[in-house]
Amino acid sequence: MSENFAILNRYIYDSLRTEIVCHAVKLNIVDHLIRKPMSADDLAHIIQAHPQLLNRMLRYLVLFGILEENDEIFSVTSLGLLLSDGHEEGMKERFIICSNYSFKVVKHLDHTIRTGGTALELALGMPVFDYLKEHPEDKECFMRMLNKQSKIEARQILSVYDFSCFEHIVDIGGADGTLLIIILKSTPKVRGTVFDLPHIVEKAAEMIAENKLGERCKTTAGNFFDSITVEGDCYLVKYVLHDWNDEKCIQILRNIGKRMDRKSKLLILEKILLSDDYFLQMDDFMLWIEADGKERNISEFQALLRSAGFKMSRLIQMPTTKFTIIETVLSK
């Protein structure tokens, strides 16, 4: 067997490993074993599984470093902890999303390459955000993932950017409002608005009320492709542009620009694509086949901004992640 054969053969087995982990997540194996390490027989009784076959499954998870086994008692490793419900990084939700629809989409890659159509729309019969609206469980999982990511990223953003100079921050496509809520808690004199689709801002309104920010933070329902109906001196666009192609991104940016003046700032919160970044390149692939979106390198962001009437004023890289704040202003 040649070295190259072994490399390509590994690609095949890597896809099987992913499927095994997805099913382990759906069976809540890690969550049960965090509460109490136990034997395959005991776990099988809890999750209503075949004991001998579950034991075989658990040993694959040991092989992957997710579980460890001692005297036939299985427990969770530090790697496996990331697959639990309560872990802040949202990896469990990522696996569920991939299992429920992302991996189904990949099978239609040839459709995208041959026709230019979006693979997800062929696989699921509708665009991704329409699918989430029609499938509440997947939508809830997606929102939990965004919520967890936003909590981590908000701390990073606040460590490098001062929002106290603004009067009114508008989070465009702000989902459940987690990012804006955390920013407002750190800047007690600033007001905020979450702008998103009607069925999304309902959740944001609940979050604002739970955090007792109703006097300073509001929600506004709308579609950023039609118009932005809120005036502010700071606009946030976090992980919005990568969901859309260039034409649609320019439309979003121009609509924001219509509400801005020369003193206003638009902060684009995204990751900057590098040609040798494997994980970000794979994110780019998933955005392509799911939404006709893309991750962008710095030159692509600059071209996008020029076309929409903006210019970059600052580029702020998070100290420990690939997350970047692109601070922009109107070019005229």
N, C-alpha and C positions, 0 to 999 in steps of 0.2 A: 504494500500500500504506500503510495507516494505521500509526501508531506502536503501537497496541494489537494489530494483526494481527502485527506483527513480534515483539512480546513473546510472544504465544501460540505463534507459529511456532517461536520459540527453545526453548520447552518441549519441542516434538516432537523437535528436533534434539539437545537435551541428553540425552534418553534414548538416542539413537543413539550419542552420544559415550561414554556409560557402557558400552554394549555393546562398542564398539571397544576400550576400555581393558581391560575384562574379558577379552577374547580375547587381547589383548597380554600380559596377566599370565599366562594359562594357557599361552601359548607361551614363557614365560620370556624374552621379548625383552630386557627391561631387564637381566636378570642376564647374558645373553650379551654385551651391548654394554658393560656395566661392565667385564667381564674384558678385552674388546678391541673398540674401535670398529672397524666394518667396513662393507663395502658390503652392499647388499641381496642380491647374488648369493652372497656368502660366508656371510651369515647364513642364507639359504635352504638352503644345503648342510648347515648344522649342524642346523637344525630340520626338515629334510625338507619344504620348502615350495616353491611355485611362485615363482621369482625375480621375475617382473614383477608378479605380484599382491601379493607381500610388499612390494615397493618402494612400491606404492600404499598399502598399510597403514601403512608406516613414515612416509609423508608426512602421513597424518592425525595420527599421533602427534607429528610436528613442529608441525603446526598447533595441537595442544593444549598445546604447551610441554613435552611429556614427553621428546622427543628433539630434537636439532639435527643439521643436515646441512651438511657442508662438502666440496665436490668429490666428492659421492656417497658420502662416508663418514659413517655415522650414529653418534652418541654420545649419552650420557644427560645430561640437564640436572639441576640441583639438585632440581627438582620430580620428575623421573622417578626419582631415587634412592629416593624413598619407596616405590616399587613393587618394590624388590629384596628378596630373601630375608632378607638380614641387617639390614635397617633396623629400628631398635628400636620404631618406632611401629605396626608391624603392619598397614600399609595394604594390602599385597599379600594378606594373609589376609582382610581385609575384602572386597576385590573378589572373591576366590574364593568366599567364603560367599554373597555377594549373587548371584553368577552361578549357583552350584550349587542354591540353593533359595530365597533371599529373593525374587528377582524372579519366580519361578514363583508365589509366594504372592500377590503384588500383583494378579494377574489374577483372584483370587477375592474381591476386596474387597466386591463386591456381596453375596456370601454373608454376610459379617460384618454388613454394614449391614442386610440384610433379616431375618436370623435370629438375630443375636447370637452365632453360632458363630464359632470361630476359623478364619480363612482358611487358615492353614498346615495344620491338621488335615484340611481338605477337600482341599487340594492334594497333601499327602504321605501322607495316610491315618493319621496318628498325631501326637501332640504333639511339639513340637520336641526335647525332651530324649530322648524315646524314639527319634526319628529319628536323632539323633546317636549314640546307643548302637548302633543297627543299621547305621550307616554309618561305619566306622572312619576312613576318609580325611577325611571332613568333620569328625568329632569331633577328629581330630588337628590339623586346621587351626584349628578353633575354640579348642582348648587352647593352641596356639601364640600366637594372637592375645591370649588372656587373659594368658598368661605375659608377653608383651611389654608389655602395658598395665600389669600389676601392677608390673613393675620400675620403670617411670616414676613411677607413682602412689605407690609405696612411698617413693621418695626425697622426693616432695612431702609426704607425710604425716609423715615423720620430721623434716622441716624445721619443722613447726609443732606437733607433738604429742609429749609425753614419755611413753613407755611404761615407763620404768624403775620407776615407782611400783607396778606390778602384779606379782603373783606368777605368775599363770597366765592366758595369753591363749588364747581359743578362737575360731578362725576358722570361722564357720558358713557352709557352702557354699564352703569355701576352695579348691576345685579342686585344682590341683597343688601348692599350698602356697607359691607364690612370695612372696606378700605376707608371710605369717607368717615365713617363713625370713629374709627381709631384716630384718624387725623384730627377730627374735631375735638376729641377728648384731650388731645395734647395742645390744642390751640383754643382756649375758652372764649376768645372774643370773635372768632370767625364763624360765619354762617355757611351752610352747605345745602346742596340739592342733588338728589340722585335722579338721573334722567335715564329711563329705560322703557321697554314695552309695558303695556298695562298689566299683563299677567305677571310680570317680573317685579314691578314696583310695589305690588301688594305685599310681597315678602319683605321688601326694604322698609316699608312703613311699619311693619311689625317689629323689625329689628331696631328701628329708630325709637319706637315707643318703649321697647324693653330696656334700652340704654338711656332712657329719660332725656332724650335730646330733641324732643318735639318742638321746643321753642326756637331752636337754632337750625334744625335740619328738616327739610321737606322732601317730598317726592313729586316728580312731574312725569306723567306718562306721555310717550311720543315715540316717533320713529326717526332715527338720525338720518335716514335717507331722504325724508321729507323736509324737515326743518328742525332747528334747535330753538326751543321757545323760552329758554331761560338765559338771563344775562348774568354774567359773573366776571370777576377779574382773574380767575384761574380756572382752567378747564383741564380735567384729567381724562385721559383715554388709555385705559390699561387693558392690554391683551384684547383690543378690539380690532385694530387694523390688520393683525395677522389672520383674522378670520375671513378676509375679503381680498378680491383681486384689486389691481391698481385703480381701475376705473371707479369702483365703488368706494375705495379709500379716499380718492380725491373728492368724491361727492360728499362724504362725511366731513372731511376737513374743511371744505368750502362752506358747508352749512354752519360749522362751528365758527369759522372766520367771520361770517356775517354778523355774529353777536359780539365780536371782540372789538376793542379799540387799540390804539398804539401802546397803551400801558398794560394790556392784558397778556397773560401767559397761557400757552397750551403746553401741557406736559404729557408727552407720549411715553408710556411705561411699557417697554417691550424688551425682548432679548435681541442682541445684534448677531446675525448669522455669520459664522466663520466657515470657510470651506473645509477645514479639517476637524470640525466639531461634530463627532459622530452622533451624539444624542440630539443636538439641535437640528442636525440634518434630518434625522428621523422624525422629529417634530414637524419639520417642514413637509416631509412626505405625507404625514397624516393630515395636515391642514390642506394639502393639495387634493387628496382624494376624498376628503370629507366635506370640504366647503369651498373649494377653488380658492383657498387662501394660501398664504406663504409666510415664512420667516424672511426677513430682509437684512441685507448687509447695509453698512452705513451709506454707501453710494446710492443704493436703492431708496433709502429713507430720504436722502437729500433731494433726489429727483422727484419723489412724491411730494415733498414739501414745496419745492419750487413750483410744481404744476398747480398746487392748491393755493398759492399766494403766501407761503410762510417761509421763514428762514430760521436756521438753527442758531440758538444763542449760546447754549451750553450742552455738553454731553457729560453725564455723571454716571460713572460705573459703580455699581454696588461693590463694597470691598470683598465680599466672600462668595458672590454668585455672578451669574452671567446677566442678571437683571440690570437694565440701564434706564436712566431718566434722560429723555431727549427734550430739553427745554427749548421751546420755539416761540417766536413772535411773528406778527404780520410783517410781510416784507415791504408793504407800502402803506 
